[in-house]
Amino acid sequence: MSASNRRKKQNGENNEQNLKDKIGQTVRDICNQEATALGVTPTSDFITSLTDLVYEHVETTGSLLEDFANHAKRNTIAIEDVKLLARRNEDLKTFIHNFAEDLEKRKKSRAKSSKSVKTKRIVDQQQSCGESAEHDVNVDDGDDEWEDS
């Protein structure tokens, strides 16, 4: 194995361990909050087991989302993939559908305000240069596909 491949493997293992650690800390924090509210004390074995369960669920969910995107011949996971994943849980499906609608409304609102600001800026520039502002101005409508980074 080359040095470059070893580094990539080590980085992947480090990222995986960092993710496990962060999930573990989050699970521990939630367990402690709930335990305080319920007046119980979770054991470290319980927290470790729950952390493993959550991590495996995250891995499975990520894998399914990748599979859905690949099936659609895309390299990027889209909101449609998330909706497909949630199709069997009616409450989650409704929540994601509403979230996607809100996201789309905000995207359109930003595109409209961006377009009007760009158009005004172009018209102002034309007027300051002595050009006529009566001809059509083409403005990017900002309808680029949304991707999660």
N, C-alpha and C positions, 0 to 999 in steps of 0.2 A: 504494500500500500504506500502511495506517495505521501510526502509531507503535507501537500495541499489537501488530499483526501482525509488524512488523519485530523487536520485542523477542522475541516468541515464536519467530520463526525463528532469531534470534541465540542464544537460550537452547538451542534444539534443536541448533544447530550446535556450541555450546560443550559440551553434554552428549555429543554424538557424538564430538567431539575428545577430551574427557576419557576416554571409554570406550576409544577407540583408543590413547591414551597409556598407560592402565593395562594394557591387553592387551599393548601393546608392551613395557612394563617387565616384566610377568610372563613373557612369552616370552623376553626377554633373560636374565632371572634363571635360568629353567629351562635355556636353552641353555648358559649359562655353567657351571651345576652339572654338566650332562651332559658338557660339553666337558672339564671338569677331570677327571671320572671316566674319560673315554675317552682323555685326553691329546691332544685336538685343539683347534683354535681356529676357531670359527664366524666367517664373514665378516659384515660389517654388511649386505651384500646378502641373504645367507641369512636373517638375523634379520628383516629388513624384509619379505621375501617370506613367511616363515612367519607373521609378524604379520598381514599382509594376508589370508592364507589362514584363519587362526583367526578374524579379525574377520568375514570373509564367512560362515564357518560359524556364528558366533554370530547374525548377522543372519538367516540362513536358518532356523536352529533357532527363533529367536523368532517369525519370521513363520509357520512351520508350527504352532507352539503356539497362536498367536492364531487361525489358521484353524480348528484343531480346536475351540477354545472357541467361536468364532463359529458353526461348524456345529452345535454342541450348543445354540445359542441362549443362551450364557452370556457374560458380560462379564469373567469371571475365569478364568484358566488354572487347571485343576485337576490333581490327580495323575493322573487318567485320561488327560489329554492327554499328559502326560509318558510314561505307559506306552505309549500309542499311538505316540508318536514313536520309542520304543525297541524296538518290536515286531520289527524285523529283526536286532537284535543280541542274541543269546541271553544273553551274559554281562551286558550292560547291563540287559536286560529282567529277568533274575533279581535283579540288584542293586537295581533300582528297586522291584520287587515286594516284596523283603524289607524295604527301607527303608520302604515304604508301610505294610506290616504292623506294623513296629516303631512307626511314628508313630501308627497307629490304637490300638495297645495302650497307648502312653503317654497318648494323649488320653482313652481310657476310664478309665485308672488315675487321671488327674487329675480327671476328672469324678466318679468314685466318692469320692475323698478330699475333693473340694470339697463334694460333696453331704453327706457325713457331718459335715464341719466346720460347714457351714451349718445342718444339722438340729440339731446339738448346741448351736450358738450360739442358735438360735431357742428351743429347749427351755430353755436356761439363762435366757434373757431372760424367758420365760413364767413360770418358777419364781420368778425374782426379783421379778416383778410380782404374784405370788400367783395366776397363772392356772393352770388344769389343763393338764398336759402330755400328757394322754391322748388328745387329738384329733389327727387327721391334719394333717400339715404339708406343704404343697406347696413343693417346692424346684426351682429351675431345674436341669435335669440337665446343663447345659453342652454340649449337643450341637450347638452352632453350627457351621456349615460352616467348615472351615479355609481361610483365604486367605493367600497370600503377599503381603506388602506391599512 
